[in-house]
């Protein structure tokens, strides 16, 4: 059993193997989260930023959907 979590809590998935970012999905609009690396000395480094709505719609070519600059 896992403990109860609340909004704002951190969840660590250790050793995800092939099921990390590369196997993420967004068929239902769920954006991929950032990835953090826990180094041997105990420090943490962000190695991939979280996706944004702009990333999600970046390849969609629909007039008026995104700001044209």
Secondary structure as the mmCIF struct_conf table of DSSP 4:
data_model
#
loop_
_struct_conf.conf_type_id
_struct_conf.id
_struct_conf.beg_label_comp_id
_struct_conf.beg_label_asym_id
_struct_conf.beg_label_seq_id
_struct_conf.end_label_comp_id
_struct_conf.end_label_asym_id
_struct_conf.end_label_seq_id
HELX_LH_PP_P HELX_LH_PP_P1 UNK A 2 UNK A 4
TURN_TY1_P TURN_TY1_P1 UNK A 7 UNK A 8
HELX_RH_3T_P HELX_RH_3T_P1 UNK A 17 UNK A 19
BEND BEND1 UNK A 20 UNK A 20
HELX_RH_3T_P HELX_RH_3T_P2 UNK A 21 UNK A 23
TURN_TY1_P TURN_TY1_P2 UNK A 27 UNK A 28
BEND BEND2 UNK A 29 UNK A 29
HELX_LH_PP_P HELX_LH_PP_P2 UNK A 30 UNK A 34
STRN STRN1 UNK A 35 UNK A 38
TURN_TY1_P TURN_TY1_P3 UNK A 40 UNK A 41
BEND BEND3 UNK A 42 UNK A 42
STRN STRN2 UNK A 44 UNK A 48
HELX_LH_PP_P HELX_LH_PP_P3 UNK A 49 UNK A 51
HELX_RH_AL_P HELX_RH_AL_P1 UNK A 53 UNK A 57
TURN_TY1_P TURN_TY1_P4 UNK A 58 UNK A 59
TURN_TY1_P TURN_TY1_P5 UNK A 63 UNK A 64
BEND BEND4 UNK A 65 UNK A 66
#
